[in-house]
Amino acid sequence: MKELFKKFSGKRFFFLVLCVIGYFCFREVIFSYNLITNETIIGFFEELVTFSLLFLYQPILLLLSILYCVEDKFQLNKYSFWSFFMLLVSNTICIGRTIIFK
């Protein structure tokens, strides 16, 4: 378990976090401005992916990033700190928008 923890830290974890945050940025631009037609099947898959990322993956990634930050002693020049910071901001914005606007 500890080997997997070490193998997944650093750049790989950072780029995974970028992919998750990139999805929410992509979703905001494409689906909010109706650049894709409002088909039922597209909306179904979009909501399926969004809810799984929002309520399952983002909190798990945030907890992992906290563990990586504690291990790296919250150093600003480490990928773990920036992963933690981006996930914290992303979680706050996404959950806040979900509570306020829906």
C-alpha positions as CSV (number, residue, x, y, z in Angstrom):
1,M,0.0,0.0,0.0
2,K,2.8,2.4,0.9
3,E,4.5,1.7,-2.5
4,L,1.3,2.6,-4.3
5,F,1.1,5.7,-2.3
6,K,4.6,6.7,-3.2
7,K,4.2,5.7,-6.9
8,F,1.1,7.8,-7.4
9,S,2.4,11.0,-5.7
10,G,4.0,13.9,-7.4
11,K,3.5,14.8,-11.1
12,R,1.1,11.9,-11.8
13,F,-1.3,13.0,-9.0
14,F,-1.0,16.6,-10.1
15,F,-2.0,15.8,-13.7
16,L,-4.9,13.7,-12.5
17,V,-6.1,16.7,-10.5
18,L,-5.7,18.9,-13.5
19,C,-7.8,16.5,-15.6
20,V,-10.6,16.6,-13.0
21,I,-10.5,20.4,-12.7
22,G,-10.3,20.7,-16.5
23,Y,-13.5,18.7,-16.8
24,F,-15.3,21.2,-14.6
25,C,-13.9,24.1,-16.6
26,F,-14.9,22.4,-19.9
27,R,-18.4,21.7,-18.5
28,E,-18.9,25.3,-17.5
29,V,-18.0,26.6,-21.0
30,I,-19.7,24.0,-23.1
31,F,-22.8,23.0,-21.2
32,S,-23.6,26.4,-19.5
33,Y,-23.6,28.3,-22.7
34,N,-25.5,25.6,-24.6
35,L,-22.9,25.1,-27.2
36,I,-24.0,21.5,-27.5
37,T,-27.7,20.8,-28.2
38,N,-29.8,19.8,-25.3
39,E,-30.3,16.2,-26.1
40,T,-31.6,14.0,-23.3
41,I,-28.9,11.3,-23.7
42,I,-26.1,13.9,-23.7
43,G,-27.5,15.5,-20.5
44,F,-27.8,12.1,-18.9
45,F,-24.2,11.2,-19.4
46,E,-23.0,14.7,-18.5
47,E,-24.8,14.6,-15.2
48,L,-23.6,11.0,-14.5
49,V,-20.0,12.0,-15.0
50,T,-20.4,15.3,-13.1
51,F,-22.0,13.8,-10.0
52,S,-19.4,11.0,-9.8
53,L,-16.6,13.5,-10.1
54,L,-18.1,16.0,-7.8
55,F,-19.2,13.7,-4.9
56,L,-16.9,10.8,-5.3
57,Y,-13.6,11.6,-6.8
58,Q,-13.0,15.2,-5.7
59,P,-13.4,14.5,-2.0
60,I,-11.2,11.4,-2.3
61,L,-8.5,13.3,-4.2
62,L,-8.7,16.1,-1.7
63,L,-8.0,13.7,1.2
64,L,-5.1,12.1,-0.7
65,S,-3.7,15.5,-1.4
66,I,-3.9,16.4,2.3
67,L,-1.9,13.2,3.0
68,Y,0.7,14.1,0.4
69,C,1.0,17.6,1.7
70,V,1.5,16.4,5.3
71,E,4.2,14.1,4.0
72,D,5.9,16.9,2.1
73,K,5.4,19.3,5.0
74,F,3.2,21.8,2.9
75,Q,6.2,23.0,0.9
76,L,5.2,25.5,-1.8
77,N,7.5,24.1,-4.4
78,K,6.0,20.6,-4.3
79,Y,3.3,19.3,-6.6
80,S,1.3,18.1,-3.6
81,F,0.7,21.6,-2.3
82,W,-0.6,22.9,-5.6
83,S,-2.8,19.8,-6.0
84,F,-4.2,20.4,-2.6
85,F,-4.8,24.1,-3.3
86,M,-6.4,23.6,-6.6
87,L,-8.7,20.8,-5.2
88,L,-9.7,22.9,-2.3
89,V,-10.7,25.8,-4.5
90,S,-12.4,23.5,-7.0
91,N,-14.4,21.7,-4.3
92,T,-15.5,25.0,-2.7
93,I,-16.6,26.4,-6.1
94,C,-18.3,23.3,-7.3
95,I,-20.2,22.4,-4.1
96,G,-21.0,26.1,-3.6
97,R,-22.5,26.4,-7.1
98,T,-24.4,23.2,-6.6
99,I,-26.0,24.4,-3.3
100,I,-26.7,27.9,-4.5
101,F,-27.8,27.5,-8.1
102,K,-29.6,24.1,-8.1
